[in-house]
Amino acid sequence: MSFRKILSTGLAGPSSAVPDAGPEGENIIDGVVARVSFAVALAAAMLVAATLWFGYRDAIAQARVTADGLSYGLQRALEGLVGRIDLSLSMVVDATGRFPDGAVEPDSPDGLIRRLKETMPEIQALQVTDAAGRVIHGSSDIASGLIAIADRDYFIRLRDDPDAGLVVSVPLRGRISDLWSVVFARRLTGADGSFKGVVLAAVPLERFRALLSGLDAGPSGTLGVRGSDYSLIIRVPGAPRDANPLSYLAGTRDFEAAVAARPDGGVYRARTGPDGVDRILAYRRLHGVPMFVIVGLAVDDQLAAWRDQGLVLTTGGLLFLLLVAGCCRGLRRTLRRQAERSLATRRELDATRSLLDLTPAGVALLGADRRPVAMNRAFAALLGDPSGAVPDSGPVAAGPFPSPKSRRILEGLCRRAYPAMLSGAMFSDTVPGRGADGRPMRFFVRARLRDPSVPAMGSVWGGWAPEDADGGALTPEFFRALVDKAADCVFVADPCQGFRVIYANDAACACFGTDRDGLSSWRMSDWDLSLAPSGALEEFWQRVREQRAVVVRTRYRMRERAVVPVELSANILTLDGADYLCGSFHDIVGRLSTERALALKAEELERSNAELEQFAYVASHDLREPLRMVTSYLALLELRLGAELTDDLRDFIAQAGDGARRMDCLIRDLLDYSRIGRGALPATPVALSSVMTDVRRILSVRIADCGARLTVAEGLPTISGDRVELVRLFQNLVANALAYRHPGRTPDVRIAARQDRGEWIVSVSDNGIGIEPDHLERIFGIFQRLGPMGTRSDGTGIGLAICRRIIEHHGGRIWVRSTPGSGSDFLVAFVPASPPPSGTPA
C-alpha cells in the first residue's frame, strides 16, 4: 500500500467512511438515515411492548399472591372464631353427659350455657334439644319445648349420621328473632350410642359480615364463605336489601373444579358473582371445619397501576420517536456536512502528503507489533528502499539494521523506548547503524505514542542520519515540528528573564488562547496560581535543579480566565551552557472528577454499612421485649387457670411458649451476628492451640453425651485477631459436627492445619451425615439449616453465617467439602501472625 493511500484512508479518521458530497453520496446518506430511523423505531416499539407484557404478567402474579395472602388471613380469623364456638359446643356436650339407659332428658347445663353466652358475645343463641328436636335448654328466654327444629337440615344430618362431628348450616332465618344466622351443631349420643338430641349455637350472619368487611379486597373485590357442599354462606359485598340470601347458595362450576384439583386451597381465575366480573380467586379449606373461605380480587382493580404505566410508556415512546425523527434529520444534515469536510480534508491530506514526501527527516507510523503502517520517502530511504513502499511484513529491521547485531540494537532501542512512551513522554536516542551505501553512521531517533491511553493505536517515529559517523548539526526544524504536534502542552521558560516564556508549542498556545508572540510576554507566575506568591517561583526552580525532574499537581489560569487543575512535569533543559526550565502539562479535570466520585462512593458505602449494622442491632434488641411479655403472660395464664386447663389448651400454651422462646433465640443470634466486627478489640496474636483448649472445655458436656472423639493435631499456627471471635468460630464448627452426626457411627471430629501459598488452612473434619453438593454454599447464609429435609436440631441456622462473618472480619475465607453420608471438611484460611513451627509440612 502506498504512502499516499495510507494517508488518504488511515489518517483521515472517521470522516473517511463518509461518502463524498454529491447526488450519489446524498442518496447513500438518506438510505442510511432511513434504515437507522426504522431500526430505532422498531426497537423502541418492541421495548415498550415487552415492558407492558412483563408488567401485565407481574401485576397478575402479584394479584394472585395478594389474594392468597388475604385468604390465609381470613382463614386464620375464621378458624379462631369457629374454634371458640366449637369449644363451647364441646363443653356443653361434656357437661350434659351421656344419657343413662331409660333417661328422657340430660342433666341440666343451663348454668354453663349462661356463662358461655356471657363470654362469647358472637353467639346469638346456645341451645340443647332432645331427640324430637324440641329445645329443652338454652340461653334464650323462650320456655323449653316451645321451639322445635326437627325439620332443619343440620338436625336431620346429625340424627342420621353418628359420625357427623361438627355440622354447619346454610344461613337460616330465626323462628323467634327473624334474624339470619348460621348454626353450628354437635350430636348428643346416649350411652348405648342412640341419638338423644343436639347442641347448637346460632351465630348472626352480621358477625361473619363484620369479620369479612375488615379485609380490603379493592373496589370490585369480594370476600366469601362457603360450606362443605359448596353452598354460599355469606358474601361481601352481599346481595341487595330486597334479595333473598338463599339465591346465593349455589356453588359455581369453576370453584368446584378448583376444589376437586386442590382440595385444601388454591388460586384460579374466573368470572364470578351476579356482576360477572373477571376476578383472581383464592380459596382455603378451614382445618377441621366444613367451610371454605374465598377472596376474589377484580382483575381491573389490580391492573390499574399497569394501565397507568402503559399510558406513560406509550406517551414516552411516541415522544421518543418524535425525538428520534428530529435526531435523524439532524444526523442527515451532519453527515452531509461531514461529507463536505471529508472532501476538503482529503484535499488537505494530499497537500500534507506532498510536504512529508519532501521533508528530509524520516517519519513513520508503526503499529503495536512494530510493523510499519505508513512512512515517507526519507524514512524508506533510511531502510534502503528509495521508492517509499511500506514493507509487506516483518518489524523494522532492514536498511540501517541488516545484521543480527544491528537487529539486537533495534530491539534494545524498542525496549527502552516503549516504557517511556507508555507514560506519555517523548523518547529520543542515538543508535549506530549503516547507511544505504554501507558506511557506518549514527541515527538520531525520536518517537511517541499516538495516544498513551490506547497503545494499540501505534507510535510515530522520526529519524535521520548526519553526513558522517562523527555526527553533525541536527535539524532544529524537525525537533520543533515534532514538539509542535505533541498532544501535551510544552513550554520553555528562561530563569534569567524572570521565567519568561521563550518557546511554546501549538497545544500550549491553544490552551492559553493566544499565539506565540502573545505568549512570549508571559511569565510562569501569570498562569500558575501556586507560583504567584512572592518567592514561590524561585523555590520551585531550586527544587527542579535539585531533583532534575519534578511532577506536581497545580492550577493554571487558561483562556477566558478559566482555572483548570493540571499535572505539570518540569525538568532542566541545558543549551549552550545555560539552564532553562522545560515544562509539559495536561489538564486532569476528568481524572479528579473520577477520583472524587470514587471517594464519595466509598464514603457513602461505608456510611450505609454502618447504618445497616446499627439498624440490625437496635431492631433485634427492641424485638426481645415483646417476646418476654408474651412468655410471661403465657406463664401467668397457665398459673391462673390451673386445673381448669384441658390437655389441648395446655398443649396450645406450650406450643406458643416454645415459639416465643425460639423467636427469642433467633433474635439473640441475630444480635450476635450484628455485633461481629463492631467495637472489636485490637488484633493480637492468638495461638489456635489455646483456642481449641477453650472449645474442648466449653463443649465438654456435649462431647461426653454423644461419646465423640475430638482430635486436635499439633503445630496449629498463631493468628492475628480477636480471641473471643476465634473461640466462637471453632466452637460453632465443632458443635455443628456433633449436631449433625451419623446415627450409626461414633462422632469423630479432627482439627488440623497446613500451610499453602502463604496462608494457614485449618480444617475441621467429621464423619457425620454430610451435605448435598447443591447446599455447600447455601448453608453459609443466615437462618439456613444443615442436613437433609426433616433433620431437627436446637440451632437457628445462623451459626455458619456467624462463622463466615468472623473469618471475613479476620481477612480470611471459609468453604466446605463434603460427601453425603461420609462426612464434611470445613476449611478456614488465615493469614499467619507468625511463621509456621519448624517441621510443619507445607
Secondary structure, 3 states (H helix, E strand, C coil): CCHHHHHHHCCCHHHHHCCCCCHHHHHHHHHHHHHHHHHHHHHHHHHHHHHHHHHHHHHHHHHHHHHHHHHHHHHHHHHHHHHHHHHHHHHHHHHHCCCCCCCCCCCCCHHHHHHHHHHCCCCCEEEEECCCCEEEEECCCCCCCCCECCCCHHHHHHHHCCCCCCEECCCEECCCCCCEEEEEEEEEECCCCCEEEEEEEEEEHHHHHHHHHCCCCCCCCEEEEEECCCCEEEEECCCCCCCCHHHHCCCCHHHHHHHHHCCCEEEEEEEECCCCEEEEEEEEECCCCCEEEEEEEEHHHHCHHHHHHHHHHHHHHHHHHHHHHHHHHHHHHHHHHHHHHHHHHHHHHHHHHHHHHHCCCEEEEECCCCCEEEECHHHHHHCCCCCCCCCCCCCCCCCCCCCHHHHHHHHHHHHHHHHHHHCCCCEEEEEEEECCCCCEEEEEEEEEECCCCCHHHCEEEEEECCCCCCCCCCCHHHHHHHHHCCCCEEEEEEHHHCCEEEEECHHHHHHHCCCHHHHCCCEHHHHEHHHCCCCHHHHHHHHHHHHCEEEEEEEEECHHHCEEEEEEEEEEEEECCEEEEEEEEEECHHHHHHHHHHHHHHHHHHHHHHHHHHHHHHHHHHHHHHHHHHHHHHHHHHHHHHHHCCHHHHHHHHHHHHHHHHHHHHHHHHHHHHHCCCCCCCCEEEEHHHHHHHHHHHCHHHHHHHCCEEEECCCCCEEEECHHHHHHHHHHHHHHHHHCCCCCCCCEEEEEEEEECCEEEEEEECCCCCCCHHHCCHHHCCCCCCCCCCCCCCCCCCHHHHHHHHHHHCCCEEEEEEECCCEEEEEEEECECCCCCCCCCC
